[in-house]
Amino acid sequence: MKLKRFPGHVLSEMVVLVQASGRGWLFSAFVWLAIAVPAEAAVEMRVAIEDGVNQVTVGSSTRALVRDAAGKEVGEIAAMNAFIAQPDIGKVKLDRWQGQQFWIEPTNGGYVFIGDRWYRGRTLVVPTTKGLTAVNYVNIEHYLYSVLGGEMVPSWPLEALKAQAVAARSYALYQRENAANSVYDLGDTAAWQVYRGISDETASTQAAVNATSSQVLIHKGRIIEAVFHSSSGGHTENVENVWTRPLPYLQGVPDYDQGTPVYEWSKKYTRADLSAAITGVGNIISMEPERITPHGRVISMRVVGDAGTRSISGDMLRDVLDLKSTKFKVIPEYAPTAGKEKTQAVPVGFQIQGNGFGHGLGLSQWGAYNMARQGLDYRRIVLHYYKNTILAKIQVK
């Protein structure tokens, strides 16, 4: 297939340069942080691009070597060409080759093609119980060039992009150390971090990553799970109020997202539409929160209809009604009777008024945007949103 033109781990140590968050950034120190890193000069992430598929297209922008599971060279793929890999009874069939797995390694700094996109690094194709998985092995800094473009607007202030780079790097390495499986460290969707290859890279995302190279957030010597979201609607949340396990670095703080596009939002539903979306109670009469977080996110809602009553979680309502967050109120709307101001007892519709976009934990991207516009640098931004943390720099020893 001719492509169109495009727009093994070894344990080592990392040394960590710590900048502690005292007043005015008064001091620095060195500590050691031992984690598993590749033998290469930089941390290499394993990102699943296609997972459990019945076939996947793989190629290269330059001549690429094809290697088997033992690392032996078995052939090559010509520049700007690709093959379709398919599962074959627990093995991989790639053009004329068949084996336990195959590596595609571009020469001369080329890019790999996986599925329908271009990526930096190299490709591993392996069989899984559901088909084939194609994994992009990529330098973490190069990975972040793309993640920043997928997660934040590249034209935003550089300090906001740099804050996102530190958060995204910390999140990726946390996943690598704590949640990876035998095949990959993380996926490429919003369930992990959005990663779409070189199409999302820009000069600004590269500059932000390079300026914060190797910097992560740590708590008690360990890299934190630096989750982030679009906008909290005025105040971020304690993690235990949204998920389960309390974490000292994911604690609620005042946000700076006021005046941004998703700070406030609303949706309207007719009574019929809302009753069709929320089943099991008949025609809805009222919706009242049963439990809310300290900053107004719905934990559970009591829904009353003419055929019954249900208690529904805020997360389920967000999914069913396609809401931006669980920080919302439901306001009934009544029709006037005979031109008078007096209203009927049964609502004809409902308005949902909400704030923020996302789970409300950790870095608020729109808050970072406003803080950067006010002249605050990325260090101040990340240490505001991730409490009890230290900004550290990792270096392969």
C-alpha positions in Angstrom: 0.0 0.0 0.0 1.4 3.4 -1.0 0.9 6.1 1.7 -0.3 9.6 1.0 2.0 12.4 2.0 1.4 13.6 5.5 1.0 17.0 7.0 12.3 -4.0 26.3 12.4 -1.9 29.6 15.6 -1.8 31.8 15.6 -0.5 35.3 17.5 2.7 35.8 17.5 5.6 38.2 16.2 9.1 37.8 17.7 12.1 39.6 15.1 14.7 40.6 15.8 18.4 40.8 13.2 19.8 43.2 11.9 23.3 43.4 10.0 23.7 46.6 7.0 26.0 46.8 8.0 28.4 49.5 7.4 32.1 49.2 8.7 33.5 46.0 10.4 30.2 45.1 13.2 30.7 47.5 15.2 27.5 47.3 16.1 24.3 45.4 17.4 20.9 46.4 18.3 17.6 44.9 16.6 14.3 45.8 16.6 10.9 44.3 13.6 9.2 42.7 14.0 5.6 41.5 11.5 4.4 38.9 11.6 2.1 35.9 12.8 3.8 32.7 14.0 2.4 29.4 17.7 2.0 28.7 17.5 4.8 26.1 18.4 8.4 27.0 14.8 9.3 27.5 11.6 7.8 28.9 9.7 5.9 26.2 5.9 5.6 26.5 3.9 2.7 25.2 0.6 4.1 23.8 -2.1 1.8 22.4 -3.3 3.4 19.2 -5.4 0.5 18.0 -6.5 -2.1 20.6 -8.3 -5.4 19.9 -8.9 -4.8 16.2 -9.2 -7.3 13.4 -6.7 -5.5 11.3 -4.5 -2.4 11.3 -2.5 -0.5 8.7 1.1 0.2 9.6 3.7 2.0 7.6 6.5 4.5 7.6 7.5 7.8 6.0 11.1 6.6 5.5 12.5 3.1 4.9 11.6 1.1 8.0 13.0 -2.1 9.4 10.7 -4.9 10.3 11.9 -7.0 13.3 10.5 -10.1 14.9 9.9 -10.8 18.6 13.6 -11.5 19.1 14.6 -8.3 17.5 15.9 -10.0 14.4 15.5 -8.0 11.1 13.1 -10.0 8.8 12.5 -7.3 6.1 11.7 -3.7 5.5 8.9 -1.4 4.4 9.7 1.1 1.7 9.4 4.8 2.3 5.8 6.1 2.2 4.4 2.5 2.1 2.3 0.4 4.4 1.0 -3.1 5.0 -2.2 -4.3 6.7 -1.5 -6.5 9.8 -4.0 -9.2 10.7 -4.3 -11.8 13.5 -3.6 -15.3 12.5 -4.2 -18.0 15.2 -2.5 -16.2 18.0 0.1 -14.7 15.7 0.5 -11.6 13.5 0.4 -11.8 9.7 2.1 -8.8 8.1 2.4 -9.0 4.3 4.7 -12.1 3.7 5.8 -12.4 7.4 4.1 -14.3 10.2 5.3 -14.2 13.8 4.5 -13.6 17.5 4.9 -9.9 17.1 6.5 -7.3 14.8 8.3 -4.1 15.2 8.3 -1.3 12.6 11.3 1.0 13.1 11.7 4.0 10.7 15.2 4.9 9.6 16.6 8.5 9.5 14.1 10.0 11.9 11.0 9.0 10.0 7.4 8.8 11.2 5.3 5.7 11.6 1.8 5.3 10.3 -0.8 3.5 12.5 -4.4 3.2 11.5 -5.0 6.5 9.8 -2.5 8.9 11.4 1.2 9.7 11.6 3.3 9.3 14.8 6.8 9.8 16.0 8.7 6.8 17.4 8.2 3.2 16.4 5.4 0.6 16.3 4.8 -2.8 17.9 2.0 -5.0 16.6 1.0 -7.9 18.9 -1.9 -10.4 19.0 -4.3 -10.1 21.9 -7.4 -12.0 23.0 -9.6 -9.6 21.0 -7.4 -9.3 17.8 -4.4 -7.1 17.3 -3.0 -4.2 19.3 -0.7 -1.6 17.7 1.4 0.2 20.2 3.3 3.4 19.6 6.7 3.5 21.4 7.5 7.2 21.7 9.8 9.5 23.7 7.6 11.0 26.4 8.5 14.6 25.4 7.5 13.9 21.7 4.3 12.3 23.0 3.5 15.5 24.9 4.0 17.6 21.8 0.8 16.0 20.5 -1.1 15.7 23.8 -0.9 19.4 24.4 -2.5 20.1 21.0 -5.2 17.5 21.7 -6.0 18.7 25.3 -5.5 22.5 25.1 -5.8 25.2 22.5 -2.3 25.8 21.0 -2.9 29.5 20.7 -3.4 29.9 24.5 -0.8 31.7 26.6 2.5 29.8 26.8 2.4 29.6 30.6 -0.9 27.8 30.5 0.5 25.4 27.9 3.5 24.8 30.1 1.2 24.1 33.1 -0.6 21.5 31.0 2.7 20.0 29.9 3.7 19.4 33.5 0.3 18.0 34.4 0.2 15.7 31.3 3.8 14.4 31.9 3.0 13.7 35.5 -0.2 11.9 34.6 1.4 9.8 31.9 4.3 8.7 34.1 1.9 7.9 37.0 -0.1 5.7 34.6 3.1 4.0 33.4 4.2 3.2 37.0 0.8 2.3 38.5 -1.7 1.2 35.8 0.2 -0.1 32.8 -0.4 -3.7 31.5 2.0 -6.0 29.8 1.3 -4.5 26.4 0.8 -0.7 26.9 1.0 2.1 29.4 -2.0 4.0 28.4 -4.4 4.6 25.5 -4.9 7.5 23.2 -8.4 8.7 24.0 -9.8 11.2 26.5 -10.2 8.3 28.9 -6.4 8.7 29.3 -5.1 11.8 27.4 -5.9 12.7 23.9 -3.1 11.7 21.6 -3.5 12.0 17.8 0.1 12.0 16.6 1.9 14.7 14.8 -1.3 16.3 13.4 -1.8 18.0 16.8 1.7 19.3 17.2 2.4 23.1 16.8 5.3 25.3 17.4 3.7 26.5 20.7 3.0 22.9 22.0 6.6 22.0 21.2 7.9 25.2 22.9 5.8 24.5 26.1 7.1 20.9 26.4 10.7 21.8 25.7 10.6 24.6 28.3 9.4 22.2 31.0 11.4 19.2 29.8 11.3 16.3 32.3 9.4 18.3 35.0 6.8 16.5 37.0 4.8 17.0 40.2 5.6 14.7 43.2 4.2 14.1 46.6 6.3 12.3 49.2 8.8 11.3 46.6 6.3 9.8 44.1 4.9 11.2 40.9 1.2 12.2 41.4 -1.9 11.3 39.4 -2.2 14.8 37.9 -5.7 14.6 36.5 -7.1 17.7 34.9 -10.4 19.1 33.5 -11.7 22.0 31.4 -13.4 24.2 34.0 -14.6 23.7 37.5 -17.2 26.4 37.6 -15.6 28.4 40.4 -14.0 25.9 42.7 -12.3 22.5 42.2 -13.3 19.5 44.3 -11.7 17.2 46.9 -11.2 13.9 45.1 -13.0 11.8 47.7 -16.2 13.8 47.0 -16.1 12.9 43.3 -14.4 9.5 43.2 -13.5 7.5 46.3 -10.0 7.5 47.7 -8.8 10.8 49.3 -5.5 12.1 48.0 -3.7 15.0 49.7 -2.8 16.6 46.3 -6.3 16.5 44.8 -8.0 18.9 47.2 -10.5 21.6 46.3 -9.2 25.2 45.7 -10.7 28.4 44.3 -10.7 28.4 40.5 -10.0 31.3 38.2 -12.3 30.2 35.4 -14.9 33.0 35.7 -16.0 34.5 32.5 -14.8 31.6 30.3 -17.1 29.9 27.8 -18.0 26.9 30.0 -18.1 28.6 33.3 -21.9 28.8 33.0 -24.2 26.8 30.8 -27.8 25.7 30.5 -30.0 23.2 28.7 -33.8 23.1 28.3 -36.0 20.0 28.2 -39.7 19.6 27.6 -41.3 17.4 30.2 -41.8 14.7 27.6 -38.2 14.7 26.5 -36.9 14.6 30.1 -39.3 11.8 31.0 -38.2 9.8 27.9 -34.5 10.2 28.9 -35.0 9.3 32.6 -37.0 6.1 32.6 -38.8 4.3 35.4 -40.8 7.1 36.9 -43.4 8.0 34.3 -43.9 11.7 33.6 -41.4 13.6 35.7 -42.9 16.0 38.3 -39.8 17.2 40.2 -36.1 16.7 40.5 -34.4 17.6 43.8 -30.8 16.9 44.9 -30.4 14.3 47.7 -26.6 14.7 48.2 -24.2 17.3 46.8 -20.5 18.0 47.3 -19.4 21.1 49.3 -19.1 23.0 46.0 -22.4 22.0 44.5 -21.8 18.9 42.4 -24.7 16.4 42.4 -23.9 13.1 44.0 -27.5 11.8 43.8 -30.8 13.3 42.7 -34.3 12.3 43.7 -36.5 12.1 40.6 -40.3 12.1 41.2 -42.8 11.1 38.5 -46.4 10.2 38.3 -45.5 6.5 38.2 -42.7 6.3 40.8 -39.6 7.8 42.3 -35.9 7.1 41.6 -32.6 8.0 43.2 -30.1 8.6 40.3 -26.4 9.5 40.6 -25.1 12.7 39.3 -22.7 10.9 37.0 -25.5 8.9 35.5 -27.6 12.0 34.9 -24.6 13.7 33.3 -24.3 10.8 30.9 -28.0 10.4 30.1 -28.6 14.1 29.6 -25.2 14.8 28.0 -24.4 17.5 30.6 -21.0 19.2 30.8 -20.6 18.5 34.5 -22.4 17.3 37.6 -22.4 20.8 39.0 -26.0 21.8 38.1 -29.5 22.7 39.3 -32.8 21.6 37.8 -35.4 24.4 37.6 -39.0 23.5 36.7 -40.9 25.7 34.2 -44.6 26.2 34.3 -47.1 27.4 31.8 -49.4 30.3 32.7 -53.1 29.5 33.1 -55.6 31.5 31.1 -53.3 34.4 30.7 -52.9 34.8 34.5 -49.7 34.9 36.5 -50.7 31.9 38.5 -48.9 28.7 37.4 -49.9 25.1 37.1 -48.8 22.6 39.7 -47.2 20.3 37.0 -44.2 21.7 35.1 -44.3 21.7 31.3 -40.5 21.7 31.1 -37.3 21.9 32.9 -34.2 24.1 32.7 -30.8 22.8 33.8 -28.4 25.5 34.9 -24.8 24.3 35.4 -21.2 25.4 35.8 -18.0 24.0 34.6 -16.9 21.2 32.2 -15.5 17.9 33.5 -15.0 16.2 36.9 -13.6 19.3 38.6 -10.4 17.6 40.0 -6.8 19.0 39.7 -5.8 21.5 37.1 -8.6 23.6 35.6 -7.6 24.4 32.0 -9.7 27.6 31.7 -8.4 28.6 35.2 -4.9 28.1 34.0 -5.7 30.2 30.9 -7.0 33.1 33.0 -4.1 32.9 35.5 -1.6 33.0 32.6 -3.3 36.0 31.1 -2.9 37.7 34.5 0.9 37.2 34.3 1.3 34.1 36.6 3.8 31.5 35.5 3.3 27.8 35.1 4.9 27.0 38.5 2.4 29.1 40.3 -0.4 27.6 38.3 0.3 23.9 38.9 1.2 24.4 42.6 -2.1 26.2 43.1 -4.2 23.3 41.6 -2.2 20.4 43.0 -1.8 21.0 46.7 1.0 19.6 48.9 3.2 18.9 45.8 6.7 19.7 44.7 7.8 20.5 41.2 10.6 18.1 40.2 12.8 17.4 37.2 13.6 13.9 36.2 16.8 12.9 34.5 18.0 9.5 33.4 21.2 8.7 35.3 
